Amino acid sequence: MKKKTFYLPKNWYTVKKKKISCKEKIKLLNQNIEEFQNLANDILDEAILMGVDKKQLLEIMSNVISSTDSSLKSAK
């Protein structure tokens, strides 16, 4: 079994720095982050098995995250 390391904040905040209190929203967001972490771990494991340099892959994954943007008008 894989070691689970999740980096979830104690609280989530809106753009206006207001604490999000809806438990369902928090639950869904936390689940999405955990799924993202699991997927990233799977990608890394598969790449290592293929012989890919871990440092290079993590740099590429970081670039992908940094360039990620929303298509929603209200999120920009």
C-alpha positions as CSV (number, residue, x, y, z in Angstrom):
1,M,0.0,0.0,0.0
2,K,1.2,3.5,-0.9
3,K,2.0,6.0,1.8
4,K,-0.6,8.7,1.7
5,T,0.7,12.3,2.1
6,F,-1.9,14.9,1.6
7,Y,-1.4,18.6,2.0
8,L,-4.8,19.9,2.9
9,P,-5.2,23.2,4.7
10,K,-7.0,23.5,8.0
11,N,-9.4,26.0,6.3
12,W,-10.3,26.9,2.7
13,Y,-10.9,30.6,1.9
14,T,-12.7,32.6,-0.8
15,V,-10.9,35.2,-3.0
16,K,-12.1,37.8,-0.5
17,K,-10.4,35.8,2.4
18,K,-13.7,34.7,3.9
19,K,-13.6,31.2,5.4
20,I,-15.6,28.6,3.5
21,S,-17.9,26.9,5.9
22,C,-20.0,24.6,3.7
23,K,-19.0,21.1,4.8
24,E,-20.1,19.6,1.5
25,K,-17.9,22.0,-0.5
26,I,-14.9,21.3,1.8
27,K,-15.5,17.6,1.5
28,L,-15.6,17.7,-2.3
29,L,-12.6,19.9,-2.6
30,N,-10.6,17.7,-0.2
31,Q,-11.6,14.6,-2.1
32,N,-10.5,16.2,-5.4
33,I,-7.1,17.2,-3.9
34,E,-6.6,13.6,-2.6
35,E,-7.5,12.2,-6.0
36,F,-5.0,14.6,-7.6
37,Q,-2.3,13.5,-5.2
38,N,-3.0,9.8,-6.0
39,L,-2.9,10.5,-9.7
40,A,0.4,12.4,-9.3
41,N,1.8,9.5,-7.3
42,D,0.7,7.0,-10.0
43,I,2.3,9.1,-12.8
44,L,5.5,9.3,-10.9
45,D,5.6,5.5,-10.1
46,E,5.0,4.6,-13.8
47,A,7.6,7.1,-15.0
48,I,10.2,5.7,-12.6
49,L,9.4,2.1,-13.8
50,M,10.0,3.4,-17.3
51,G,13.4,4.8,-16.3
52,V,12.4,8.4,-16.4
53,D,14.5,10.8,-14.1
54,K,12.3,11.6,-11.1
55,K,13.7,15.2,-10.8
56,Q,12.8,15.9,-14.5
57,L,9.3,14.5,-14.2
58,L,8.6,16.5,-11.0
59,E,9.8,19.7,-12.8
60,I,7.5,19.0,-15.7
61,M,4.6,18.3,-13.3
62,S,5.3,21.5,-11.5
63,N,5.3,23.4,-14.8
64,V,1.9,21.8,-15.7
65,I,0.4,22.9,-12.3
66,S,1.9,26.4,-12.7
67,S,0.4,26.9,-16.1
68,T,-3.0,25.5,-15.1
69,D,-5.8,28.1,-15.4
70,S,-9.6,28.2,-15.2
71,S,-11.8,28.8,-18.2
72,L,-14.5,30.3,-15.8
73,K,-14.9,34.0,-16.1
74,S,-15.6,34.5,-12.4
75,A,-12.4,32.6,-11.5
76,K,-10.0,34.9,-13.3
